[in-house]
Amino acid sequence: MNPQAHKTAEQDAAPPVAEVIILPPVTVRRRKPWWRQASRSLLERLIPAGLGMALLLVGWQIAAVTSKGFPTPLSTLDSAMSLFADPFYNAGPNDMGIGWNVLASLQRVAVGFGLAALVGIPAGFLIGRFTFMGRMFNPVIALLRPVSPLAWLPIGLLLFQKAEPASGWTIFICSIWPMIINTAEGVKRIPEDYHNVARVLQLSEWTVMRRILFPAVLPAVLTGVRLSIGIAWLVIVAAEMLTGGLGIGFWIWNEWNNLNVENILIAIVIIGVVGLLLEQGLMWLARRFSWQEK
């Protein structure tokens, strides 16, 4: 037998040598505590907001230094501390605290905005549901919606002959359009399958509105309501400057006549905070009742 052939046969019969693969060490990442993640998320929100407020204060200080008679942030803070020491004092019809003026403005907004919601939301349903109604009212909405809020105030004074209902009328006519438009668009975007199911089940129009359309359109309705409340709060300040009486708008005008610029700046901050709270509250409702996020 050939020795070379025998050696080759032994090599072929030998078991294969296993190859050892060395893996890199695996680093196990420890999960960060929940409080550290929460604090980091909070800082990521607070730091940019703080920088923005700091820039606002710097610009305010520059304006106070370069402009004669413009108050500084510190002087305005001192006036705010004395103003909020007793915000609900009552020294007569023409001398009441800032708290009563804000509540009076909120009351007017609630009346005008509530009437706009009672009229605007059902009107939006009808315009979006029926093509004939849409073709009839869409030109009217397109014509009246861009009109300035202050242009409606003389019409209200002429119709009601009083300042109080004229302010409510101005809020009503200016805040109704977003609710009508958003509700109508929400109704138009409802899937056709919903309507087909209603036809198959032979549901009445009232049942279709209550059981199918309203739940599906609720996010769009709340969006229109959120936009309308901002417009209503914006309009009441301008309307009260012209009509007078108790309210934050007239309070600003009265402080300007008394050359109390610090109080005017404080009122601007109050108006912004109240408007922000109203809008954030409605945004919370919109997220809570939005089926798209569930």
Backbone bond lengths (Angstrom), bond angles and torsions (degrees), N, CA, C in turn:
res aa  C-N    CA-C-N  psi(-1)  N-CA   C-N-CA  omega(-1)  CA-C   N-CA-C  phi
1 M - - - 1.478 - - 1.518 108.91 -
2 N 1.271 114.98 140.98 1.462 120.47 -177.80 1.534 109.56 -72.56
3 P 1.355 118.04 121.85 1.481 119.41 -179.31 1.519 112.63 -60.76
4 Q 1.300 117.50 -34.27 1.467 119.89 179.76 1.515 111.44 -66.01
5 A 1.339 114.63 -39.06 1.467 118.69 178.85 1.507 110.89 -69.22
6 H 1.375 117.29 -36.43 1.459 121.06 178.86 1.538 110.73 -65.56
7 K 1.342 116.25 -41.09 1.460 119.88 178.10 1.518 112.17 -64.49
8 T 1.331 114.93 -37.12 1.471 118.74 178.22 1.503 111.38 -67.18
9 A 1.327 117.40 -37.43 1.463 121.19 179.26 1.518 110.82 -66.41
10 E 1.366 117.06 -39.33 1.458 120.18 178.12 1.522 111.86 -65.29
11 Q 1.335 115.53 -36.99 1.470 118.18 177.79 1.524 111.67 -66.73
12 D 1.372 114.36 -37.84 1.468 117.08 179.24 1.510 111.40 -68.71
13 A 1.349 117.06 -32.05 1.462 119.75 -178.21 1.521 112.85 -80.67
14 A 1.338 118.47 -15.81 1.462 121.09 -178.08 1.528 110.67 -68.44
15 P 1.335 116.90 141.48 1.477 119.70 -179.42 1.522 110.73 -66.80
16 P 1.318 117.31 146.32 1.463 120.51 -179.39 1.522 111.46 -67.37
17 V 1.302 115.42 145.81 1.468 120.99 178.31 1.526 109.15 -83.05
18 A 1.361 118.01 125.60 1.472 122.19 -179.14 1.521 110.50 -70.77
19 E 1.334 115.00 137.96 1.463 120.81 179.46 1.523 109.37 -90.28
20 V 1.281 117.77 127.06 1.462 123.79 -178.45 1.530 108.80 -93.36
21 I 1.339 115.32 121.98 1.465 121.46 178.74 1.520 108.24 -105.42
22 I 1.299 115.82 121.13 1.466 121.10 179.94 1.526 108.73 -92.66
23 L 1.331 116.23 114.69 1.466 121.71 179.94 1.526 109.95 -85.72
24 P 1.310 116.46 148.06 1.474 119.10 176.75 1.520 110.32 -66.67
25 P 1.297 117.18 151.63 1.476 119.38 179.49 1.523 111.44 -64.02
26 V 1.314 114.61 136.52 1.460 121.52 -178.95 1.525 108.56 -90.78
27 T 1.320 114.80 124.35 1.475 120.21 177.73 1.523 109.06 -94.39
28 V 1.281 115.60 120.49 1.464 121.75 179.77 1.520 108.25 -87.88
29 R 1.317 115.47 119.37 1.463 120.71 179.92 1.515 109.81 -84.13
30 R 1.281 114.53 125.99 1.444 118.82 177.23 1.522 110.28 -79.48
31 R 1.291 114.20 139.19 1.468 119.35 179.55 1.522 109.92 -72.88
32 K 1.322 114.69 131.30 1.453 119.36 -178.75 1.518 110.30 -69.91
33 P 1.308 117.52 145.76 1.472 119.49 177.43 1.521 111.24 -60.99
34 W 1.332 114.26 152.54 1.460 119.24 -176.18 1.531 111.54 -63.74
35 W 1.343 116.16 -33.90 1.455 118.29 -178.37 1.518 111.41 -68.95
36 R 1.338 116.92 -30.72 1.458 119.26 177.84 1.524 110.84 -70.92
37 Q 1.331 117.08 -39.98 1.461 119.80 177.03 1.520 111.25 -65.59
38 A 1.343 115.75 -40.76 1.466 118.89 179.69 1.523 111.57 -65.75
39 S 1.338 116.22 -41.13 1.458 118.75 179.29 1.527 111.66 -66.95
40 R 1.326 116.41 -36.36 1.461 119.02 178.42 1.524 111.15 -66.51
41 S 1.340 116.09 -42.44 1.462 119.41 177.79 1.521 111.27 -63.72
42 L 1.336 116.05 -37.99 1.465 119.19 178.82 1.522 111.46 -66.65
43 L 1.326 116.58 -40.79 1.460 119.83 178.96 1.522 111.58 -66.49
44 E 1.334 117.04 -35.99 1.460 119.65 178.40 1.521 111.97 -64.12
45 R 1.319 116.78 -23.89 1.463 119.61 176.64 1.520 112.49 -91.64
46 L 1.320 116.19 -36.87 1.458 119.04 -174.63 1.524 112.91 -76.43
47 I 1.328 117.10 -36.32 1.463 119.31 -176.62 1.536 111.65 -63.93
48 P 1.349 120.78 -49.61 1.475 118.49 176.88 1.524 112.78 -61.98
49 A 1.355 116.24 -39.10 1.463 118.52 178.66 1.526 111.08 -64.53
50 G 1.335 116.16 -39.91 1.460 119.16 177.93 1.516 112.68 -64.68
51 L 1.331 116.21 -38.16 1.469 119.17 177.37 1.525 110.97 -65.16
52 G 1.324 116.50 -39.62 1.462 119.40 178.01 1.520 111.89 -63.50
53 M 1.345 117.05 -43.29 1.460 120.01 177.59 1.521 111.31 -65.62
54 A 1.328 116.45 -36.07 1.468 119.32 177.90 1.524 111.17 -64.34
55 L 1.327 116.92 -41.28 1.463 119.63 176.70 1.525 111.39 -63.54
56 L 1.340 116.24 -38.03 1.461 119.72 177.35 1.526 111.28 -62.62
57 L 1.322 116.90 -43.60 1.462 120.29 179.28 1.526 111.82 -66.47
58 V 1.330 116.20 -37.36 1.473 118.95 177.79 1.530 110.45 -64.43
59 G 1.341 116.37 -44.95 1.465 119.47 177.09 1.514 111.89 -62.84
60 W 1.327 116.97 -37.44 1.466 121.53 176.92 1.531 110.61 -62.80
61 Q 1.333 116.48 -44.78 1.455 120.08 -179.97 1.529 111.71 -64.72
62 I 1.327 116.52 -39.56 1.462 120.20 177.89 1.529 110.41 -63.43
63 A 1.356 116.05 -42.69 1.465 119.12 177.86 1.515 111.50 -63.19
64 A 1.349 117.46 -36.73 1.464 120.20 179.29 1.522 111.61 -69.11
65 V 1.327 117.83 -34.50 1.464 121.09 -179.12 1.520 111.26 -74.23
66 T 1.317 116.19 -39.33 1.468 120.07 -175.09 1.522 113.82 -87.03
67 S 1.333 118.19 -15.36 1.466 121.31 -177.71 1.525 109.39 -113.82
68 K 1.295 115.83 135.91 1.454 121.37 -179.26 1.526 109.80 -78.48
69 G 1.317 116.09 128.71 1.453 121.20 177.17 1.510 115.17 87.25
70 F 1.335 118.06 -4.54 1.461 120.10 179.74 1.526 108.87 -84.21
71 P 1.339 119.13 127.41 1.470 120.79 -174.42 1.523 112.29 -73.38
72 T 1.290 115.43 152.86 1.458 122.05 176.89 1.527 109.58 -86.11
73 P 1.331 117.88 165.15 1.479 119.36 176.75 1.522 113.19 -59.22
74 L 1.342 118.18 -36.95 1.458 120.00 -178.66 1.526 111.90 -68.62
75 S 1.330 116.92 -42.17 1.459 119.50 178.11 1.523 111.24 -65.95
76 T 1.325 116.67 -35.95 1.460 119.97 176.83 1.520 111.16 -67.63
77 L 1.319 117.04 -36.62 1.465 120.93 176.83 1.524 111.25 -64.17
78 D 1.328 116.98 -40.21 1.462 120.08 177.12 1.532 111.00 -63.07
79 S 1.330 116.72 -41.06 1.463 120.01 178.06 1.521 111.02 -66.34
80 A 1.335 116.54 -36.55 1.464 119.72 179.34 1.521 111.54 -66.34
81 M 1.320 117.03 -38.25 1.463 119.68 179.42 1.517 111.51 -64.39
82 S 1.315 117.29 -40.41 1.460 119.99 177.15 1.525 111.66 -72.85
83 L 1.328 116.99 -32.12 1.468 120.59 -179.67 1.523 111.22 -70.57
84 F 1.332 116.51 -41.87 1.460 120.45 -178.44 1.526 112.90 -85.83
85 A 1.324 117.24 -0.11 1.462 118.90 175.10 1.527 110.92 -64.06
86 D 1.325 117.48 -33.88 1.474 121.87 176.53 1.527 108.15 -146.15
87 P 1.331 118.23 78.81 1.470 119.73 -175.08 1.517 113.93 -75.84
88 F 1.326 118.10 -11.46 1.465 120.01 -176.18 1.535 111.54 -118.47
89 Y 1.317 116.08 34.71 1.458 117.55 175.63 1.530 109.10 -76.64
90 N 1.312 115.28 156.00 1.465 121.49 -177.98 1.524 108.19 -138.19
91 A 1.336 115.10 103.00 1.460 120.99 179.32 1.518 112.11 -110.63
92 G 1.322 116.97 21.64 1.457 120.77 -178.97 1.513 111.09 129.85
93 P 1.338 117.62 172.40 1.473 120.62 -176.41 1.523 113.66 -61.57
94 N 1.320 117.15 -32.72 1.460 120.34 -176.48 1.527 113.30 -102.21
95 D 1.327 116.86 8.32 1.463 120.36 -179.70 1.520 108.65 -141.93
96 M 1.336 114.99 86.09 1.461 121.45 -179.08 1.525 109.01 -130.81
97 G 1.315 115.71 156.90 1.449 121.81 -175.25 1.518 112.89 -67.79
98 I 1.337 114.62 165.48 1.460 120.51 -178.40 1.529 111.08 -64.20
99 G 1.325 116.86 -29.42 1.464 119.45 179.40 1.507 112.54 -63.42
100 W 1.334 117.13 -43.12 1.462 119.99 178.59 1.526 111.62 -65.16
101 N 1.315 117.34 -35.40 1.463 120.41 178.89 1.524 111.39 -67.19
102 V 1.331 117.45 -40.88 1.463 119.88 177.79 1.531 110.71 -65.42
103 L 1.333 117.07 -42.33 1.463 120.01 179.38 1.530 111.81 -64.25
104 A 1.335 116.90 -36.99 1.464 119.77 177.75 1.523 111.21 -65.23
105 S 1.331 116.79 -40.78 1.465 119.65 177.65 1.530 111.27 -66.23
106 L 1.328 116.62 -41.40 1.468 119.69 177.61 1.517 111.87 -63.34
107 Q 1.313 117.05 -34.50 1.460 119.81 177.74 1.523 111.22 -66.14
108 R 1.323 117.46 -43.43 1.461 119.98 177.21 1.532 111.12 -63.70
109 V 1.344 116.22 -40.61 1.460 119.75 178.37 1.517 110.43 -63.06
110 A 1.332 117.37 -41.09 1.461 120.52 -179.45 1.526 111.37 -62.58
111 V 1.324 117.40 -40.32 1.470 120.12 -179.54 1.532 111.01 -68.04
112 G 1.329 116.25 -52.54 1.464 118.79 -178.62 1.506 113.03 -66.11
113 F 1.314 117.32 -40.61 1.458 121.26 179.48 1.523 111.31 -68.75
114 G 1.336 116.73 -39.36 1.467 119.14 177.70 1.518 112.52 -62.60
115 L 1.331 116.90 -42.96 1.473 119.66 177.07 1.532 111.13 -64.40
116 A 1.330 116.68 -38.63 1.466 119.43 177.99 1.524 111.27 -63.63
117 A 1.341 117.50 -37.88 1.468 119.99 178.21 1.524 111.31 -68.53
118 L 1.329 116.77 -39.28 1.471 120.02 179.76 1.525 111.83 -64.52
119 V 1.310 116.89 -32.13 1.464 120.63 -179.57 1.528 111.51 -93.06
120 G 1.322 117.20 -43.09 1.458 121.09 -170.89 1.516 114.10 -70.81
121 I 1.326 118.45 -41.64 1.464 120.09 -177.31 1.531 111.94 -67.03
122 P 1.342 119.83 -49.11 1.478 117.74 174.95 1.524 112.86 -61.88
123 A 1.335 117.61 -37.13 1.466 119.27 177.99 1.527 110.79 -63.56
124 G 1.323 117.29 -39.26 1.459 120.01 176.63 1.521 112.54 -63.34
125 F 1.327 117.02 -38.20 1.468 120.25 176.08 1.523 110.79 -61.30
126 L 1.325 116.81 -45.84 1.462 119.96 -178.19 1.525 111.29 -66.19
127 I 1.333 117.22 -41.75 1.462 120.63 -178.62 1.526 110.81 -66.71
128 G 1.323 116.99 -38.95 1.457 119.51 179.12 1.506 113.94 -77.14
129 R 1.320 116.94 -27.79 1.469 121.08 -176.33 1.521 112.38 -81.53
130 F 1.326 116.97 -40.79 1.460 121.55 -174.00 1.529 109.14 -113.67
131 T 1.303 115.44 125.21 1.467 121.45 -177.80 1.519 111.42 -63.21
132 F 1.332 117.35 -39.06 1.459 120.67 -179.88 1.523 111.47 -61.38
133 M 1.333 116.10 -42.19 1.467 119.38 179.01 1.526 111.05 -65.38
134 G 1.328 116.42 -38.34 1.453 119.32 177.80 1.516 112.35 -63.81
135 R 1.318 116.59 -44.92 1.461 119.37 179.03 1.515 112.43 -65.96
136 M 1.320 117.32 -25.54 1.459 120.39 -178.35 1.533 111.76 -81.45
137 F 1.325 117.23 -38.66 1.463 120.01 -172.60 1.528 113.98 -101.46
138 N 1.305 119.29 -18.44 1.468 119.97 -179.44 1.523 113.05 -59.82
139 P 1.329 120.32 -41.15 1.477 118.75 176.08 1.523 113.02 -64.12
140 V 1.335 116.86 -35.83 1.470 119.73 178.79 1.526 110.38 -65.90
141 I 1.336 116.76 -42.48 1.464 120.86 179.29 1.525 110.51 -65.12
142 A 1.321 116.46 -43.30 1.469 119.84 179.52 1.524 111.86 -63.81
143 L 1.323 117.50 -28.33 1.466 121.34 -179.68 1.525 112.25 -80.13
144 L 1.330 117.28 -40.78 1.460 120.74 -172.01 1.524 113.70 -92.47
145 R 1.319 118.54 -23.22 1.466 120.34 -174.94 1.529 113.26 -63.68
146 P 1.334 121.41 -38.74 1.481 118.88 -178.25 1.520 114.81 -77.44
147 V 1.339 118.86 -1.27 1.467 120.44 -176.37 1.525 109.40 -67.68
148 S 1.311 116.75 138.32 1.459 122.14 -179.95 1.523 110.76 -62.84
149 P 1.342 117.30 143.96 1.476 118.70 -179.85 1.523 113.59 -59.30
150 L 1.335 117.27 -40.06 1.460 119.32 -177.75 1.514 112.66 -67.46
151 A 1.327 117.45 -18.62 1.469 119.29 177.14 1.524 111.39 -71.09
152 W 1.348 118.02 -23.10 1.455 121.15 179.92 1.522 112.49 -83.59
153 L 1.325 117.63 -18.52 1.465 119.60 -176.28 1.526 113.20 -64.77
154 P 1.332 121.07 -44.54 1.477 118.64 176.21 1.525 113.14 -61.55
155 I 1.333 116.75 -33.08 1.466 118.95 176.96 1.519 110.18 -63.87
156 G 1.342 116.44 -41.76 1.461 119.39 177.59 1.519 112.53 -65.10
157 L 1.329 117.21 -40.02 1.464 119.89 177.74 1.523 111.34 -64.17
158 L 1.337 116.10 -35.79 1.461 119.47 179.11 1.523 111.77 -72.10
159 L 1.330 116.89 -36.58 1.466 120.08 -178.40 1.519 112.41 -74.68
160 F 1.345 117.50 -43.66 1.463 120.88 -171.33 1.529 113.17 -103.34
161 Q 1.323 118.16 -15.23 1.464 122.29 176.87 1.526 112.89 62.80
162 K 1.336 118.04 14.58 1.463 122.91 178.55 1.520 109.17 -141.12
163 A 1.327 115.96 152.23 1.457 120.10 -177.72 1.525 112.48 -74.93
164 E 1.345 117.40 -36.41 1.469 120.10 -175.27 1.530 112.16 -63.95
165 P 1.328 119.80 -54.35 1.471 117.60 177.69 1.524 113.63 -67.80
166 A 1.333 117.34 -24.46 1.463 119.20 177.75 1.522 111.09 -66.25
167 S 1.341 117.41 -36.80 1.466 120.33 176.47 1.524 110.83 -65.93
168 G 1.334 116.25 -43.39 1.463 119.44 177.31 1.519 112.33 -63.08
169 W 1.322 116.66 -37.25 1.457 120.55 177.54 1.524 111.32 -64.21
170 T 1.322 116.65 -40.88 1.464 120.38 179.46 1.526 111.20 -63.92
171 I 1.335 116.67 -42.31 1.459 119.94 176.81 1.516 110.85 -64.10
172 F 1.314 116.35 -42.36 1.469 120.90 -179.22 1.525 111.48 -60.09
173 I 1.307 117.55 -51.27 1.460 121.02 -173.10 1.521 112.04 -72.12
174 C 1.336 117.53 -23.79 1.465 119.47 -178.86 1.526 112.68 -89.98
175 S 1.331 117.64 -28.74 1.461 120.49 -177.27 1.521 113.58 -95.10
176 I 1.307 118.64 -3.26 1.461 120.26 -176.59 1.529 112.33 -78.83
177 W 1.341 117.52 -28.47 1.462 119.63 -171.48 1.521 113.73 -67.27
178 P 1.330 121.56 -43.86 1.472 118.64 178.16 1.520 113.23 -60.42
179 M 1.328 116.98 -35.54 1.473 119.03 179.68 1.521 111.17 -68.59
180 I 1.322 117.17 -40.81 1.458 119.65 178.78 1.521 110.87 -64.84
181 I 1.325 116.62 -47.40 1.467 120.86 -174.31 1.525 110.79 -67.21
182 N 1.331 118.11 -47.02 1.462 120.40 -178.09 1.521 111.89 -67.69
183 T 1.323 117.48 -38.72 1.467 119.26 177.87 1.515 110.99 -65.79
184 A 1.329 117.66 -43.42 1.464 120.47 179.09 1.524 111.76 -63.13
185 E 1.329 117.41 -42.22 1.464 119.99 178.29 1.520 111.62 -65.66
186 G 1.335 116.82 -37.10 1.458 119.48 177.12 1.513 112.61 -64.28
187 V 1.330 116.87 -38.56 1.469 120.33 177.98 1.526 110.73 -66.97
188 K 1.327 117.35 -39.73 1.463 120.34 -179.64 1.520 112.35 -66.45
189 R 1.328 118.48 -28.33 1.467 121.62 -176.65 1.525 113.51 -89.57
190 I 1.316 117.80 4.72 1.463 120.10 176.68 1.526 109.29 -67.06
191 P 1.336 119.18 133.93 1.473 120.68 -179.58 1.524 112.16 -58.11
192 E 1.314 115.02 145.58 1.468 120.47 -178.92 1.523 111.80 -65.37
193 D 1.328 117.25 -22.86 1.469 119.58 178.61 1.516 111.53 -61.57
194 Y 1.314 117.10 -33.42 1.462 119.33 178.66 1.531 110.78 -62.82
195 H 1.324 115.48 -42.97 1.458 119.39 179.10 1.532 111.21 -68.30
196 N 1.308 117.34 -35.93 1.467 119.75 178.31 1.527 111.25 -64.57
197 V 1.319 116.90 -40.12 1.462 119.74 177.41 1.523 110.37 -63.80
198 A 1.332 116.79 -40.21 1.464 119.73 178.66 1.523 111.29 -63.84
199 R 1.345 117.26 -37.18 1.471 119.41 177.90 1.519 111.36 -68.65
200 V 1.322 116.63 -40.56 1.461 119.66 179.88 1.523 110.91 -63.63
201 L 1.321 116.11 -41.61 1.465 120.17 179.66 1.517 113.23 -80.11
202 Q 1.337 116.81 -5.86 1.464 122.69 179.35 1.538 111.18 55.64
203 L 1.336 114.45 49.42 1.452 119.63 179.34 1.517 110.60 -79.30
204 S 1.308 115.57 149.23 1.459 119.76 176.43 1.519 110.06 -73.35
205 E 1.334 115.38 164.22 1.461 119.53 -178.13 1.531 111.01 -64.15
206 W 1.308 117.52 -37.96 1.461 120.53 178.13 1.529 111.19 -64.42
207 T 1.337 116.41 -40.25 1.464 119.68 178.12 1.522 111.08 -67.01
208 V 1.330 117.08 -37.96 1.462 120.18 177.35 1.524 110.54 -63.04
209 M 1.346 116.11 -42.23 1.457 119.84 179.01 1.533 111.41 -63.80
210 R 1.328 115.61 -42.78 1.461 120.16 -171.88 1.516 112.58 -81.77
211 R 1.332 117.72 -38.16 1.460 121.37 -172.69 1.529 113.87 -96.31
212 I 1.320 117.63 -27.24 1.467 120.43 -173.58 1.511 111.41 -113.89
213 L 1.336 116.96 -54.92 1.461 119.35 -172.52 1.529 112.22 -70.02
214 F 1.327 117.05 -48.00 1.464 119.01 -173.69 1.522 112.85 -63.10
215 P 1.340 121.24 -46.48 1.477 118.25 177.35 1.524 113.43 -61.71
216 A 1.341 117.04 -36.04 1.463 119.69 -178.53 1.525 112.16 -74.98
217 V 1.325 116.98 -28.61 1.462 121.08 -175.37 1.534 111.79 -94.82
218 L 1.327 117.69 -6.78 1.459 120.34 -174.33 1.529 113.45 -55.81
219 P 1.344 121.65 -42.58 1.474 119.00 176.75 1.525 113.43 -59.49
220 A 1.340 117.39 -40.63 1.468 120.04 178.12 1.525 111.12 -67.26
221 V 1.324 116.72 -37.07 1.464 120.14 177.94 1.524 110.63 -62.89
222 L 1.318 116.45 -44.71 1.463 119.77 -179.70 1.523 111.80 -66.58
223 T 1.325 117.32 -31.99 1.467 119.50 174.77 1.521 111.12 -64.04
224 G 1.328 116.66 -43.94 1.462 119.80 176.34 1.511 112.63 -63.55
225 V 1.330 117.01 -38.25 1.464 120.90 177.70 1.525 110.46 -64.41
226 R 1.335 116.72 -40.80 1.474 119.99 179.90 1.528 111.11 -63.80
227 L 1.319 117.08 -41.03 1.459 119.72 177.95 1.531 111.41 -67.99
228 S 1.310 116.28 -35.83 1.462 120.24 -177.20 1.511 112.28 -70.39
229 I 1.339 117.67 -35.85 1.461 118.78 -178.35 1.521 110.71 -67.92
230 G 1.331 117.36 -32.98 1.457 119.48 175.74 1.518 111.77 -66.51
231 I 1.332 115.74 -40.95 1.465 119.20 177.92 1.524 110.85 -66.07
232 A 1.337 116.88 -40.90 1.469 120.45 -179.42 1.520 111.49 -62.33
233 W 1.331 116.74 -42.98 1.469 119.90 179.62 1.528 111.27 -69.13
234 L 1.317 116.60 -31.39 1.461 120.26 176.77 1.525 111.03 -69.81
235 V 1.318 116.91 -40.61 1.458 121.45 -175.05 1.522 111.49 -70.96
236 I 1.344 117.46 -37.80 1.461 119.00 -173.39 1.519 111.40 -64.61
237 V 1.324 117.19 -33.38 1.475 119.25 179.98 1.524 110.05 -65.43
238 A 1.317 116.96 -44.02 1.468 119.91 179.20 1.522 111.54 -68.60
239 A 1.343 117.03 -38.26 1.463 119.68 -178.63 1.523 111.49 -67.58
240 E 1.325 117.21 -39.27 1.459 119.73 -178.44 1.522 112.27 -69.48
241 M 1.324 117.72 -25.25 1.463 119.17 176.08 1.522 111.61 -64.76
242 L 1.332 115.80 -28.93 1.467 119.55 -177.70 1.519 113.00 -95.03
243 T 1.347 117.07 -31.89 1.462 119.54 -176.45 1.520 113.00 -89.08
244 G 1.342 117.76 -24.67 1.454 119.94 -179.71 1.517 112.08 79.48
245 G 1.331 115.06 -170.51 1.449 120.10 -178.89 1.517 111.62 90.19
246 L 1.319 115.28 -166.70 1.453 121.56 -178.88 1.524 109.96 -81.23
247 G 1.332 117.97 129.58 1.456 122.02 -179.54 1.521 110.33 161.30
248 I 1.303 116.09 159.37 1.459 120.74 -175.82 1.521 111.51 -67.64
249 G 1.348 117.35 -32.79 1.457 120.04 178.86 1.521 111.94 -66.58
250 F 1.340 115.90 -47.26 1.471 118.80 178.41 1.526 110.78 -67.31
251 W 1.346 117.45 -32.10 1.458 120.93 178.13 1.527 110.84 -62.94
252 I 1.329 116.83 -39.58 1.463 120.59 176.93 1.525 110.49 -63.88
253 W 1.327 116.03 -44.61 1.457 119.39 -179.59 1.529 111.71 -64.87
254 N 1.328 116.17 -37.72 1.458 119.99 178.12 1.528 111.16 -67.08
255 E 1.321 117.45 -39.27 1.455 120.55 177.73 1.530 111.53 -67.47
256 W 1.318 116.40 -32.06 1.474 118.64 175.80 1.530 110.76 -67.73
257 N 1.313 116.67 -39.67 1.463 118.78 176.87 1.525 111.53 -64.35
258 N 1.324 117.41 -28.79 1.468 121.29 176.89 1.521 112.74 -91.36
259 L 1.342 116.85 3.93 1.469 123.24 178.44 1.530 112.71 59.51
260 N 1.332 116.37 35.16 1.461 121.68 174.85 1.532 108.52 -96.80
261 V 1.327 115.32 79.46 1.461 119.85 -175.16 1.528 110.75 -68.43
262 E 1.349 117.56 -31.57 1.460 119.77 178.01 1.528 111.22 -59.17
263 N 1.334 116.31 -43.10 1.466 119.67 179.44 1.523 111.73 -66.79
264 I 1.313 117.02 -31.85 1.460 119.64 177.26 1.527 110.28 -65.05
265 L 1.326 116.35 -43.55 1.462 119.51 178.04 1.525 111.40 -65.05
266 I 1.326 116.65 -37.44 1.468 119.81 176.20 1.519 110.59 -63.39
267 A 1.328 116.78 -41.14 1.463 119.77 178.44 1.526 111.69 -64.84
268 I 1.318 117.48 -35.47 1.470 120.43 177.18 1.522 110.43 -62.27
269 V 1.341 115.92 -43.05 1.472 119.61 177.95 1.527 110.49 -64.00
270 I 1.335 117.38 -41.35 1.459 120.65 179.54 1.522 110.82 -62.83
271 I 1.328 116.54 -43.49 1.465 120.20 178.88 1.523 110.65 -61.12
272 G 1.334 116.60 -42.61 1.456 119.34 178.79 1.513 112.57 -64.92
273 V 1.336 117.60 -41.52 1.465 120.68 -179.17 1.527 110.97 -66.27
274 V 1.328 117.11 -44.63 1.465 120.29 179.89 1.533 110.74 -63.83
275 G 1.329 117.02 -44.19 1.462 119.83 177.04 1.511 112.47 -61.90
276 L 1.333 116.84 -38.93 1.460 120.59 177.85 1.525 111.38 -64.42
277 L 1.327 116.83 -42.67 1.467 120.11 179.54 1.525 111.38 -64.95
278 L 1.328 117.21 -40.91 1.458 119.87 178.38 1.530 111.34 -63.12
279 E 1.320 116.34 -44.94 1.462 119.95 -178.54 1.523 111.78 -68.48
280 Q 1.338 117.22 -40.70 1.455 119.93 179.66 1.522 111.56 -66.55
281 G 1.336 116.81 -36.05 1.461 119.40 176.28 1.511 112.56 -63.33
282 L 1.323 117.23 -41.64 1.462 120.15 178.41 1.523 111.61 -72.05
283 M 1.337 117.79 -32.73 1.462 120.08 174.69 1.523 111.07 -65.15
284 W 1.328 117.11 -36.54 1.463 120.80 176.34 1.525 110.61 -63.97
285 L 1.330 116.34 -42.02 1.461 119.24 176.29 1.522 111.56 -63.69
286 A 1.327 117.08 -40.13 1.465 120.31 179.80 1.529 111.00 -63.56
287 R 1.334 117.44 -41.53 1.468 119.52 178.15 1.528 111.72 -68.60
288 R 1.308 116.26 -34.10 1.463 119.91 -178.06 1.517 111.91 -69.25
289 F 1.334 117.17 -36.98 1.458 121.11 -177.15 1.519 113.23 -101.53
290 S 1.317 118.03 10.00 1.471 121.18 179.13 1.519 109.06 -86.07
291 W 1.328 117.45 115.56 1.458 121.21 178.73 1.519 112.48 -73.05
292 Q 1.337 118.00 -16.34 1.461 120.69 -179.11 1.519 111.86 -70.25
293 E 1.349 118.38 -23.34 1.449 120.96 -177.51 1.519 111.90 -98.66
294 K 1.315 119.17 3.20 1.451 122.30 -178.47 1.513 109.89 -102.63
